[in-house]
Amino acid sequence: MPRQSGEPPKYQEIADKLRGQIGDGTYPPGSLLPPERKIAEAEGVAVGTARRALAVLRDEGYTEARVGAGVYVRTWRPIVRNALKRLRTSQWGEGRSIWDVDIDDRDLEAVDVQIEHIPAPADVAHLLDIDESQLVYRRNRKYVVDGVSVMRSTSYIPEDLARGTRITQIDSGPGGTYARLREAGHGPVKFREELRCRMPSTVETEDLGLAAATPVVEMCRSAMRADGRVVEVNRMILDASRYLLVYDFPA
């Protein structure tokens, strides 16, 4: 029967149906989805249509293909990133990691930690409102949760603010950079985050071990002290399939 105008494509209908079955537990995390041929027979469509439906679920992060084994529902429990809770002074100001808000009792490791003393890149200098000739400390690290790479974070702190603090060391201490800035009299009181979703570069795909067709969230956070000066710029690349971003706004 010909499809009516405005009716979604058949592959999208099949993807919607499978997504619903994943959501209601028909196909729980770690379970194997039916092969393309079985889906095609059950829905009365060509194998290519079933393949497109499975591709939709893969691109949305619901499934992953294992070579020679089939398509499985992802077992990963999303990191629930609540920006407002994690950036409260009561969190980092008391020596706790802002990651504690996100991961509960999951295993967290910062790897490939690099500290550099460099002239500010042009875009960073603009955000920090400093000259490009001025020096900054660049803290670059990758975060791994439960053995999975989930984010690359690169922060920039003006030299005059970081000098003489543990910000210049691999281990910045309890509460991290913001706690050290506050100890030095430059504690942030306001934050701004800008987000955009995009497909990753080849370097980002390799760095985070991204599955095929997995997008990233590019996030840029500016931390400001009471007089409005930006005391840190942090550029983050998140594996979009690993996160649920939550924002709680007061009424």
Residue frames relative to the residue before (quaternion, step in Angstrom):
aa qw qx qy qz dx dy dz
M 1.0000 0.0000 0.0000 0.0000 0.00 0.00 0.00
P 0.4828 -0.6718 0.4707 0.3067 3.64 -0.83 0.95
R 0.4604 -0.6766 0.4991 0.2848 3.57 -1.07 0.75
Q 0.4761 -0.6848 0.4819 0.2685 3.56 -1.05 0.87
S 0.6220 -0.5408 0.4180 0.3820 3.55 -1.24 0.53
G 0.7982 0.2653 -0.2141 0.4966 3.58 -0.89 0.96
E 0.5394 0.6106 -0.4053 0.4147 3.55 1.27 -0.20
P 0.4945 -0.6732 0.4449 0.3229 3.64 -0.85 0.88
P 0.6092 -0.5531 0.4099 0.3937 3.59 -1.14 0.54
K 0.6243 -0.5762 0.3763 0.3697 3.55 -1.10 0.67
Y 0.6398 0.5283 -0.3508 0.4341 3.60 0.93 -0.78
Q 0.6336 0.5224 -0.3292 0.4661 3.59 1.12 -0.70
E 0.6152 0.5376 -0.3418 0.4644 3.59 1.05 -0.74
I 0.6620 0.4947 -0.3048 0.4734 3.57 0.94 -0.88
A 0.6388 0.5183 -0.3253 0.4663 3.59 0.99 -0.81
D 0.6381 0.5249 -0.3217 0.4624 3.59 0.99 -0.83
K 0.6548 0.5173 -0.3071 0.4576 3.56 0.97 -0.87
L 0.6823 0.4760 -0.2882 0.4743 3.59 0.89 -0.92
R 0.6153 0.5429 -0.3414 0.4584 3.58 1.04 -0.74
G 0.6506 0.5116 -0.3062 0.4703 3.55 1.01 -0.83
Q 0.6645 0.4959 -0.3028 0.4699 3.58 1.02 -0.79
I 0.5970 0.5168 -0.3645 0.4937 3.58 1.16 -0.49
G 0.6769 0.5143 -0.2896 0.4399 3.57 0.95 -0.90
D 0.7435 0.4006 -0.2396 0.4789 3.61 0.96 -0.77
G 0.6115 -0.6106 0.3343 0.3761 3.58 1.26 0.15
T 0.3837 0.7075 -0.5026 0.3157 3.56 1.25 0.10
Y 0.7514 0.1253 -0.0768 0.6433 3.54 1.13 -0.79
P 0.1597 -0.8282 0.5319 0.0751 3.61 0.01 1.26
P 0.7099 -0.4354 0.3229 0.4496 3.60 -1.26 0.23
G 0.7941 0.2827 -0.2288 0.4869 3.56 -0.89 0.96
S 0.5830 0.5998 -0.3780 0.3967 3.58 1.23 -0.20
L 0.4849 -0.6633 0.5043 0.2656 3.53 -1.29 0.55
L 0.3416 -0.7246 0.5613 0.2080 3.58 -0.87 0.96
P 0.6141 -0.5324 0.4075 0.4164 3.60 -1.17 0.41
P 0.5339 -0.6202 0.4546 0.3517 3.61 -1.07 0.57
E 0.7163 -0.4589 0.3142 0.4214 3.54 -1.27 0.43
R 0.6630 0.5290 -0.3133 0.4270 3.57 0.88 -0.95
K 0.6638 0.5030 -0.3022 0.4637 3.59 0.95 -0.87
I 0.6460 0.5088 -0.3183 0.4717 3.57 0.99 -0.85
A 0.6483 0.5285 -0.3150 0.4485 3.57 0.94 -0.89
E 0.6622 0.4980 -0.3066 0.4684 3.59 0.95 -0.88
A 0.6833 0.5012 -0.2972 0.4400 3.59 0.90 -0.93
E 0.7517 0.3877 -0.2039 0.4931 3.58 1.04 -0.76
G 0.4166 -0.7303 0.4522 0.2978 3.58 1.27 -0.15
V 0.5415 0.5964 -0.4071 0.4305 3.55 1.03 0.84
A 0.6290 -0.5087 0.4170 0.4143 3.55 -1.32 0.07
V 0.6330 -0.5404 0.3922 0.3917 3.55 -1.19 0.52
G 0.6144 0.5675 -0.3446 0.4263 3.59 1.04 -0.72
T 0.6307 0.5252 -0.3296 0.4666 3.58 1.09 -0.72
A 0.6440 0.5080 -0.3120 0.4794 3.57 0.98 -0.83
R 0.6278 0.5403 -0.3318 0.4515 3.56 1.04 -0.81
R 0.6528 0.5070 -0.3160 0.4658 3.60 0.97 -0.82
A 0.6264 0.5358 -0.3396 0.4530 3.60 1.02 -0.74
L 0.6672 0.4872 -0.2973 0.4787 3.58 0.96 -0.86
A 0.6165 0.5491 -0.3427 0.4484 3.57 1.11 -0.67
V 0.6011 0.5560 -0.3534 0.4524 3.59 1.08 -0.69
L 0.6827 0.4818 -0.2880 0.4679 3.58 0.87 -0.94
R 0.6210 0.5325 -0.3382 0.4652 3.56 1.06 -0.71
D 0.6915 0.4858 -0.2823 0.4540 3.57 0.86 -0.99
E 0.6737 0.4769 -0.2925 0.4828 3.59 1.14 -0.57
G 0.5473 -0.6601 0.3711 0.3564 3.58 1.28 -0.05
Y 0.4670 0.6925 -0.4408 0.3288 3.60 1.25 0.18
T 0.8131 0.1754 -0.0522 0.5526 3.56 1.03 -0.75
E 0.1478 -0.7493 0.6314 0.1339 3.51 -1.36 0.14
A 0.3549 -0.7297 0.5480 0.2031 3.54 -1.04 0.82
R 0.1471 -0.7682 0.6187 0.0734 3.55 -0.96 0.91
V 0.4949 -0.6990 0.4312 0.2839 3.53 -0.59 1.20
G 0.8489 0.1307 -0.1290 0.4956 3.55 -0.81 1.09
A 0.7241 0.4350 -0.2431 0.4769 3.59 1.27 -0.13
G 0.5968 -0.5787 0.3709 0.4140 3.60 1.15 -0.43
V 0.5842 -0.5628 0.4599 0.3613 3.53 -1.36 -0.28
Y 0.1079 -0.8154 0.5687 0.0008 3.55 -0.74 1.15
V 0.4980 -0.6021 0.5277 0.3332 3.54 -1.25 0.55
R 0.5165 -0.6618 0.4465 0.3097 3.57 -0.85 0.97
T 0.3210 -0.7576 0.5403 0.1760 3.56 -1.03 0.79
W 0.4855 0.7039 -0.4161 0.3093 3.57 1.25 -0.24
R 0.2952 -0.7212 0.6008 0.1784 3.58 -0.98 0.92
P 0.4421 -0.7334 0.4358 0.2771 3.62 -0.47 1.14
I 0.4250 -0.6352 0.5756 0.2909 3.53 -1.23 0.60
V 0.2347 -0.7751 0.5730 0.1257 3.58 -0.62 1.12
R 0.0938 -0.8299 0.5499 -0.0005 3.54 -0.18 1.33
N 0.0558 -0.7990 0.5985 -0.0166 3.56 -0.33 1.30
A 0.3285 -0.8089 0.4539 0.1783 3.56 -0.04 1.34
L 0.6906 0.4945 -0.3042 0.4313 3.60 0.84 -0.90
K 0.6701 0.4907 -0.3065 0.4650 3.59 0.98 -0.78
R 0.7029 0.4956 -0.2894 0.4202 3.58 0.83 -0.96
L 0.7274 0.4314 -0.2477 0.4728 3.62 1.13 -0.55
R 0.3935 0.7099 -0.4905 0.3173 3.60 1.22 0.20
T 0.5554 -0.6114 0.4496 0.3400 3.55 -1.06 0.78
S 0.6243 0.5601 -0.3401 0.4254 3.59 1.06 -0.69
Q 0.6242 0.5165 -0.3456 0.4735 3.59 1.24 -0.28
W 0.7984 0.2773 -0.1607 0.5098 3.61 0.36 -1.18
G 0.6113 0.5906 -0.3469 0.3964 3.58 1.15 -0.58
E 0.7050 0.4101 -0.2528 0.5204 3.55 1.24 -0.39
G 0.6495 -0.5796 0.2999 0.3903 3.54 1.21 0.55
R 0.5365 0.6029 -0.4248 0.4101 3.59 1.23 0.27
S 0.5136 -0.6242 0.4884 0.3286 3.54 -1.18 0.54
I 0.4910 -0.6476 0.4825 0.3266 3.59 -1.00 0.76
W 0.5567 0.6050 -0.3885 0.4161 3.58 1.22 -0.33
D 0.5327 0.6446 -0.4100 0.3642 3.61 1.15 -0.49
V 0.6138 0.5546 -0.3423 0.4455 3.58 1.15 -0.64
D 0.7245 0.4886 -0.2319 0.4274 3.56 1.05 -0.84
I 0.8487 0.3023 -0.0799 0.4265 3.54 0.75 -1.08
D 0.3470 -0.7464 0.5036 0.2627 3.62 1.24 -0.07
D 0.8099 -0.2571 0.2009 0.4875 3.57 -0.75 -1.06
R 0.3923 0.7317 -0.4807 0.2822 3.58 1.20 0.34
D 0.5579 -0.6270 0.4423 0.3163 3.54 -1.23 0.57
L 0.0548 -0.8038 0.5921 -0.0193 3.58 -0.75 1.13
E 0.0367 0.7886 -0.6124 0.0407 3.55 -0.98 0.85
A 0.2418 -0.7269 0.6238 0.1552 3.55 -1.06 0.85
V 0.0269 -0.8169 0.5753 -0.0321 3.58 -0.63 1.12
D 0.8045 0.2600 -0.2031 0.4938 3.54 -1.33 0.28
V 0.2078 0.8008 -0.5297 0.1870 3.58 0.97 0.91
Q 0.0063 -0.7992 0.5992 -0.0474 3.56 -0.80 1.08
I 0.1125 -0.7666 0.6300 0.0533 3.56 -0.98 0.94
E 0.0172 0.8073 -0.5877 0.0508 3.57 -0.72 1.09
H 0.2532 -0.7248 0.6241 0.1448 3.54 -1.20 0.69
I 0.1673 0.8292 -0.4931 0.2032 3.56 -0.04 1.31
P 0.5753 -0.5199 0.4692 0.4226 3.59 -1.27 0.21
A 0.5519 -0.6360 0.4231 0.3346 3.58 -0.99 0.77
P 0.4515 -0.6511 0.5300 0.3022 3.61 -0.89 0.86
A 0.6717 -0.5486 0.3145 0.3859 3.57 -1.08 0.71
D 0.7016 0.4625 -0.2907 0.4576 3.61 0.80 -0.94
V 0.6491 0.5060 -0.3147 0.4729 3.58 1.07 -0.73
A 0.6180 0.5436 -0.3363 0.4576 3.58 1.03 -0.82
H 0.6273 0.5383 -0.3303 0.4556 3.58 1.04 -0.80
L 0.6955 0.4709 -0.2796 0.4651 3.60 0.87 -0.93
L 0.6981 0.4480 -0.2622 0.4932 3.57 1.07 -0.74
D 0.3265 -0.7659 0.4802 0.2760 3.57 1.33 -0.27
I 0.5101 0.5920 -0.4472 0.4351 3.54 0.87 1.06
D 0.5919 -0.5525 0.4361 0.3927 3.58 -1.27 0.22
E 0.5864 -0.5930 0.4238 0.3535 3.55 -1.15 0.64
S 0.6247 0.5545 -0.3397 0.4322 3.58 1.17 -0.47
Q 0.5764 0.5994 -0.3802 0.4048 3.59 1.23 -0.36
L 0.4501 -0.7084 0.4885 0.2386 3.53 -1.09 0.79
V 0.0876 -0.7602 0.6419 0.0491 3.53 -1.23 0.66
Y 0.3800 -0.6503 0.5869 0.2969 3.51 -1.34 0.24
R 0.1816 -0.7816 0.5936 0.0618 3.52 -0.83 1.09
R 0.0870 -0.7864 0.6115 0.0088 3.56 -0.65 1.18
N 0.0033 -0.8167 0.5727 -0.0702 3.56 -0.40 1.26
R 0.1801 0.7867 -0.5708 0.1508 3.61 -0.76 1.00
K 0.3066 -0.7125 0.6003 0.1949 3.51 -1.32 0.42
Y 0.2516 -0.7730 0.5668 0.1339 3.57 -0.97 0.89
V 0.1311 -0.7807 0.6108 0.0145 3.51 -0.97 1.04
V 0.0779 -0.7948 0.6018 0.0049 3.58 -0.76 1.09
D 0.8351 -0.0443 -0.0270 0.5476 3.56 -0.72 1.11
G 0.7257 -0.4605 0.2326 0.4552 3.54 1.00 0.88
V 0.6530 0.4930 -0.3042 0.4879 3.60 1.29 0.06
S 0.4087 -0.6956 0.5332 0.2547 3.59 -0.88 0.94
V 0.0677 -0.8428 0.5339 -0.0075 3.58 -0.65 1.12
M 0.8297 0.0230 0.0239 0.5572 3.61 1.10 -0.53
R 0.1924 -0.7105 0.6625 0.1389 3.53 -1.26 0.65
S 0.0573 -0.8136 0.5781 -0.0220 3.57 -0.72 1.10
T 0.0093 -0.7904 0.6114 -0.0380 3.56 -0.85 1.03
S 0.0270 -0.8244 0.5646 -0.0297 3.56 -0.45 1.22
Y 0.2116 -0.7655 0.6023 0.0805 3.53 -1.22 0.70
I 0.0264 -0.7934 0.6072 -0.0338 3.57 -0.78 1.08
P 0.5012 -0.6605 0.4540 0.3262 3.63 -0.77 0.93
E 0.5919 -0.6180 0.3908 0.3391 3.54 -0.99 0.88
D 0.6758 0.5176 -0.3183 0.4172 3.60 0.85 -0.88
L 0.6719 0.4722 -0.2958 0.4880 3.59 1.21 -0.41
A 0.7228 0.4494 -0.2387 0.4676 3.58 1.05 -0.78
R 0.5272 0.6725 -0.4029 0.3278 3.57 1.15 -0.61
G 0.8279 0.2150 -0.1778 0.4866 3.57 -0.91 0.98
T 0.6541 0.4709 -0.3197 0.4982 3.60 1.29 0.11
R 0.6354 -0.5376 0.3967 0.3872 3.57 -1.30 0.17
I 0.4071 0.6945 -0.4812 0.3470 3.57 1.27 0.08
T 0.6755 0.5023 -0.2787 0.4622 3.57 1.13 -0.64
Q 0.6573 0.4889 -0.3011 0.4882 3.57 1.30 -0.04
I 0.6710 -0.4923 0.3644 0.4179 3.58 -1.25 0.39
D 0.7600 0.2479 -0.1383 0.5847 3.58 0.89 -0.95
S 0.2290 -0.8158 0.5199 0.1084 3.57 -0.37 1.24
G 0.5689 -0.6437 0.3616 0.3623 3.60 1.27 0.02
P 0.7389 -0.4186 0.2854 0.4442 3.60 -1.32 0.17
G 0.7991 0.2541 -0.2101 0.5028 3.56 -0.87 0.98
G 0.3909 -0.7798 0.4278 0.2367 3.56 1.31 -0.15
T 0.8438 -0.2218 0.1537 0.4639 3.53 -1.32 -0.41
Y 0.6788 0.5041 -0.3153 0.4310 3.60 0.86 -0.89
A 0.6345 0.5175 -0.3334 0.4674 3.58 1.03 -0.72
R 0.6597 0.4981 -0.3134 0.4673 3.58 1.00 -0.78
L 0.6263 0.5256 -0.3355 0.4679 3.58 1.04 -0.73
R 0.6540 0.5068 -0.3251 0.4579 3.59 0.94 -0.78
E 0.6261 0.5370 -0.3338 0.4563 3.58 1.00 -0.79
A 0.7098 0.4410 -0.2458 0.4911 3.57 1.12 -0.72
G 0.5950 -0.6053 0.3449 0.4008 3.59 1.31 0.12
H 0.6592 0.4988 -0.3007 0.4756 3.58 1.25 0.32
G 0.2048 0.8305 -0.5005 0.1332 3.57 1.13 0.56
P 0.4352 -0.7033 0.4929 0.2701 3.60 -0.88 0.89
V 0.1579 -0.7865 0.5924 0.0749 3.55 -1.12 0.75
K 0.7713 0.2055 -0.1147 0.5913 3.57 1.29 -0.19
F 0.1093 -0.7932 0.5982 0.0326 3.56 -1.08 0.79
R 0.0910 -0.7575 0.6428 0.0687 3.53 -1.24 0.59
E 0.0624 -0.7938 0.6048 0.0142 3.56 -0.86 1.00
E 0.1151 -0.7621 0.6351 0.0514 3.52 -1.00 0.93
L 0.0903 -0.8177 0.5685 -0.0042 3.56 -0.79 1.07
R 0.0940 0.7506 -0.6540 0.0022 3.49 -1.27 0.55
C 0.3186 -0.7300 0.5754 0.1858 3.53 -1.13 0.74
R 0.1128 0.7825 -0.6013 0.1159 3.56 -0.98 0.85
M 0.5609 -0.5468 0.4762 0.3996 3.52 -1.31 0.05
P 0.5062 -0.6906 0.4297 0.2865 3.60 -0.99 0.76
S 0.5120 -0.5776 0.5238 0.3605 3.50 -1.33 0.27
T 0.6749 -0.4706 0.3621 0.4381 3.57 -1.27 0.19
V 0.6418 0.5281 -0.3202 0.4546 3.58 0.99 -0.84
E 0.6701 0.4945 -0.2981 0.4665 3.59 0.93 -0.88
T 0.6205 0.5441 -0.3406 0.4504 3.57 1.01 -0.78
E 0.6908 0.4652 -0.2734 0.4813 3.57 0.91 -0.92
D 0.6487 0.5472 -0.3195 0.4216 3.59 0.94 -0.89
L 0.7822 0.3148 -0.1591 0.5135 3.58 0.89 -0.94
G 0.4054 -0.7272 0.4691 0.2945 3.60 1.26 -0.05
L 0.1730 0.8374 -0.5007 0.1350 3.56 1.01 0.83
A 0.4702 -0.6366 0.5332 0.2989 3.53 -1.15 0.73
A 0.6765 -0.4989 0.3525 0.4112 3.56 -1.23 0.48
A 0.8564 0.1373 -0.1351 0.4790 3.55 -1.11 0.86
T 0.4507 0.6754 -0.4659 0.3516 3.61 1.17 0.46
P 0.3097 -0.7607 0.5361 0.1954 3.61 -0.71 1.00
V 0.3067 -0.7115 0.5886 0.2308 3.54 -1.33 0.11
V 0.3276 -0.6637 0.6212 0.2574 3.52 -1.38 0.27
E 0.1663 -0.7628 0.6187 0.0875 3.56 -0.73 1.08
M 0.0304 -0.8216 0.5668 -0.0530 3.55 -0.59 1.17
C 0.0700 -0.7754 0.6265 0.0363 3.56 -0.97 0.85
R 0.0692 -0.8102 0.5820 -0.0013 3.57 -0.65 1.15
S 0.1373 -0.7530 0.6391 0.0751 3.53 -1.01 0.90
A 0.1727 -0.7738 0.6042 0.0790 3.56 -0.91 0.99
M 0.1040 -0.8302 0.5476 0.0019 3.58 -0.74 1.08
R 0.3703 -0.6995 0.5594 0.2462 3.56 -1.09 0.72
A 0.7793 -0.4063 0.2130 0.4269 3.58 -1.30 0.16
D 0.7090 0.4489 -0.2748 0.4693 3.62 1.04 -0.68
G 0.6253 -0.5811 0.3161 0.4140 3.58 1.30 0.19
R 0.5002 0.6522 -0.4474 0.3525 3.61 1.18 -0.15
V 0.3860 -0.6948 0.5566 0.2418 3.57 -0.99 0.86
V 0.1757 -0.8265 0.5318 0.0569 3.56 -0.61 1.18
E 0.7891 0.0457 -0.0536 0.6102 3.58 1.26 -0.19
V 0.1049 -0.7297 0.6699 0.0883 3.52 -1.23 0.68
N 0.0510 -0.8061 0.5894 -0.0158 3.56 -0.76 1.05
R 0.1281 -0.7772 0.6143 0.0461 3.55 -0.73 1.14
M 0.0545 -0.8210 0.5672 -0.0363 3.56 -0.70 1.14
I 0.1429 -0.7435 0.6464 0.0947 3.54 -1.15 0.72
L 0.1012 -0.8191 0.5646 -0.0016 3.58 -0.51 1.24
D 0.4377 -0.6283 0.5717 0.2947 3.56 -1.13 0.71
A 0.3747 -0.7802 0.4535 0.2126 3.59 -0.23 1.27
S 0.6479 0.5373 -0.3284 0.4286 3.61 1.07 -0.62
R 0.6820 0.5055 -0.2774 0.4499 3.60 1.25 -0.31
Y 0.7408 0.4363 -0.1953 0.4719 3.58 1.26 -0.28
L 0.1126 -0.6872 0.7050 0.1341 3.46 -1.43 0.44
L 0.2057 -0.8014 0.5537 0.0942 3.58 -0.52 1.20
V 0.0681 -0.8183 0.5700 -0.0296 3.58 -0.66 1.17
Y 0.0360 -0.7807 0.6239 0.0033 3.57 -0.99 0.88
D 0.1356 -0.7804 0.6086 0.0480 3.59 -0.67 1.16
F 0.0808 -0.8128 0.5764 0.0221 3.58 -0.60 1.12
P 0.4423 -0.6850 0.5021 0.2882 3.60 -0.89 0.88
A 0.5398 -0.6301 0.4479 0.3332 3.56 -1.11 0.68
